[in-house]
Structures are given as structure tokens and as C-alpha cells.
Amino acid sequence: MTRAERTKHNFEEKFGPHAIQTFNNILWETGKLAKAAEYFGFTRANASVLYSRISKIPFSEFKEIRKRKLKEQELKLKEPQQSWASKLGLE
């Protein structure tokens, strides 16, 4: 078992079967280690250690990826959408 697998196993054993997914969801939604740490009741430093052990990329790179994806989603929402009538050929 690798260190990452062992860390994930121990974390989920302590906080429940979906703890890693919850941790990742909080990071994706907020972009802040402090929010994830607050949710689980430990320090931001411990959240940083946990992230570095379970992730294959640095947190700074994750933040850049997150920023880029959010920008892409924002641009998609700004694009004019075809109305349902035009999609059906009624316009």
C-alpha cells in the first residue's frame, strides 16, 4: 500500500467513507484549505499536509486548474444559448 493509499484509508476510517470526496468537494467549491480544515476540525497546515499526501499535484497548481475551469464555465454561461423553439425549428 502506497503512502497516498494509506493516508486515504486512515482519513476515511476516521471521518467516514466519503471523507476524501467531501474534502475534494470543499476544495473545489471554495479553493481554500482553511475551509476544508474547518469542516473536519483540524488546522490549515494539517489540511495542506493531507492534500500533499493524497494528491499528485501541488495545491498551487490545483488552484490554477480550478481558476481556469471556473473561467471556462463562466464563459459558457455568457454564450448566447439557442432557444428551445429554434432547436426544434419553430423560429
C-alpha positions in Angstrom: 0.0 0.0 0.0 1.4 3.4 -1.0 1.6 6.3 1.3 -1.2 8.1 -0.5 -3.4 5.0 -0.3 -2.6 4.5 3.4 -3.4 8.2 4.1 -6.7 8.0 2.2 -7.6 4.8 4.1 -6.8 6.3 7.5 -8.6 9.5 6.7 -11.8 7.7 5.6 -11.5 5.4 8.6 -11.5 8.3 10.9 -14.0 10.6 9.1 -16.2 8.2 7.2 -16.4 6.5 3.8 -16.8 9.7 1.7 -14.4 11.9 3.6 -11.9 12.2 0.7 -14.7 13.1 -1.7 -16.0 15.7 0.8 -12.5 17.1 1.2 -12.1 17.4 -2.5 -15.6 18.9 -3.0 -14.9 21.6 -0.4 -11.6 22.5 -2.1 -13.3 22.6 -5.5 -16.1 24.8 -4.2 -14.1 27.2 -2.1 -10.5 26.9 -3.3 -9.3 27.2 0.3 -7.6 24.6 2.5 -8.8 26.5 5.6 -12.4 25.8 4.8 -11.8 22.1 4.5 -9.7 22.1 7.7 -12.5 23.9 9.5 -15.1 21.4 8.3 -13.1 18.4 9.6 -11.8 20.2 12.7 -8.1 20.4 12.1 -5.7 23.1 11.1 -5.0 24.6 7.7 -1.4 23.2 8.0 -2.8 19.7 8.5 -5.1 20.2 5.5 -2.1 21.1 3.5 -0.2 18.0 4.6 -3.3 15.8 3.8 -3.7 17.4 0.4 0.0 16.9 -0.5 -0.2 13.3 0.6 -3.3 12.3 -1.3 -2.8 14.5 -4.4 -0.4 14.1 -7.3 -0.2 17.9 -7.9 0.8 20.9 -5.8 -2.1 22.9 -4.3 -0.9 26.0 -6.2 -1.4 24.0 -9.5 -4.8 22.8 -8.3 -5.8 26.4 -7.7 -4.7 27.4 -11.3 -6.7 24.5 -12.8 -9.7 25.4 -10.7 -9.5 29.0 -11.8 -9.2 28.1 -15.4 -12.2 25.7 -15.2 -14.3 28.2 -13.4 -13.5 30.8 -16.1 -14.4 28.3 -18.8 -17.8 27.6 -17.1 -18.4 31.4 -16.8 -17.7 31.9 -20.5 -20.1 29.1 -21.4 -22.8 30.7 -19.4 -22.2 34.0 -21.2 -22.5 32.5 -24.7 -25.9 33.1 -26.2 -28.0 29.9 -25.9 -30.3 28.7 -28.6 -33.9 28.8 -27.6 -35.9 25.6 -27.4 -38.0 26.9 -30.3 -35.1 27.4 -32.6 -33.7 24.0 -31.7 -37.0 22.5 -32.8 -37.0 24.5 -36.0 -40.1 26.6 -35.0 -38.4 30.0 -35.4 
